[in-house]
Amino acid sequence: MSGFFGAGYGVMFTMLDDFRDKYGISASALGLIVAVGFFSSFFAQVFIAPRADRGHARQLVYLGMLFNVAGLVGMAFGHNAVLLMLARIVMGIGAGMAGPAIRRIVILADPDHLGQNIGRMLAADVAGFAAGPAISAVLTKPFGIPAPFLVLAVASIACLPVIARIHVDETEAADRPTTRFAFDLLRSRPYVGAISLGAAVFLMVGTFDSLWVLVLSDLNTSDLIANLGITLFAVPLAVLGPFGGRLAQRLGPFRVGSVGLLVGAAMMFSYGHLPSGIAMFCVAMFHAVNDGLTVSASGVAVGLVAPADRQAGAQGLMGGVQTLAGGLAAIVASSLYQSAGRATAYTTCAVAMAVLVALGLACAGRNWAAKSADETVDTPSSTPVPG
């Protein structure tokens, strides 16, 4: 099911230049369309997703999928920036509801293999995202822009009967957290450190996603190379995700995540200075391997430092911060690209990523080398916070 959320985003991402060319939507407006989905997902992950810890995990999974379907239909028939923004908002709410609930189910089902299972979640998300360009390539030319969105909407609805048969261990009423939201977890410095690493990941994602197709198009690179780059970038993430999660759990998620993000920042910097789209494509293949081995580390870190009965809220708050970072990055990157050029846009992202990595390690403190929940410190319990 997570794959369908990723596929919808992958289709939308690869069709940004189609929206620009056919509907006359500017680069800055396209960046805003990408961004508003991040912002609505932020709202849902922070304010709705914690209900999954209070006995409503399955309900949020259902609602999230239905919202995603509605957003896909809106993307199919939206012919201007306003309608496309509204559709992205609905899609973002759907993903924000369902994502943390799914992560909670996966984490609590097998906590001894937390890293591997978080990596598998990444693989599922990325596999869906990687299918997006292929779906677009096959359906858009013969059937038009609406076709890939409508096919995904139908496929998502067909998935619901299968989801209905999945067993979900809901939290017993007596054990449900009394806090409605997860903001009290921010009192834990290790948790803040994990969030900082996660935010750096999405600064990279928001910048990469909002600029890739536009930059390669402006560098006179063929659509085949642009779409192939997206698909091939996703392959190492899907294949290496489980291994990367195990690596984070074995060596410590703060260690693995910080090294991977610094390498990623160097790659982002290079995109601003490489001479051609082909050169960017080649660097992106190395970038993809690095990300496949390391980007699941922030999710593993949250799984280690957050209490078991607060996992949906903890993952949701981190996801909210990530999507907010991604949304801001999409707006800033597209605006900088339009006004100041490619080098400024990518360099700004690289510097911001390095700053967040430094902040994450500073907050992690002694936990920078932690490999299990038993090694972490300063982790808040689910005890109600006065006020």
KAUR-V466540 format. One line per field, one symbol per residue. psi: psi as a letter, one per 20 degrees, with the letter a starting at -180 (. if undefined). burial: # if it has 9 or more other C-alpha atoms within 8 Angstrom, else .. A space follows every 10 residues. Layout:
BEGIN
psi = ???
burial = ???
END
This chain:
BEGIN
psi = hhhhghgghg gggijghggg hhikprhhhh hhggghhggh hggghgighi ihikjkgggh gghggggggg hghghhjpjr hghhggghgg gggghhghgh gghgggghhm hhlggghhhh ggggghgggh hghggghhhg ghirhhghgh ghgghghhhg hghhipppnq pqhhjpqiph rjhhiiiogh ghgghgghhh ghgggggghi hgggghghjk qqhggghhgg ghhhghgggi ggghghghhg iphhgggggh hhghhhgggh hiiqirhggg gghhghgggg hhihiihhhg gghgiqqhjj gggghggghg hghggggggg ggghghghhi rgggghgggg ghghghgggg hghhciihjq irhhiqrkpq ajpqpp.
burial = .######### #######.## ..#.#.#### ########## ######.### ########.# ########## ######.#.. #.######## ########## #######..# ...####### ########## ######..## ....###### .###.##.## .........# #....##... ##..##.### ########## ########## #######... #...###### ########## #########. ########.# ########## ##.#..#.## #.###.#### ########## #######.## ########## ########## ########.. #######.## ####.##.## #.##..#### ##...#..## .#.....
END
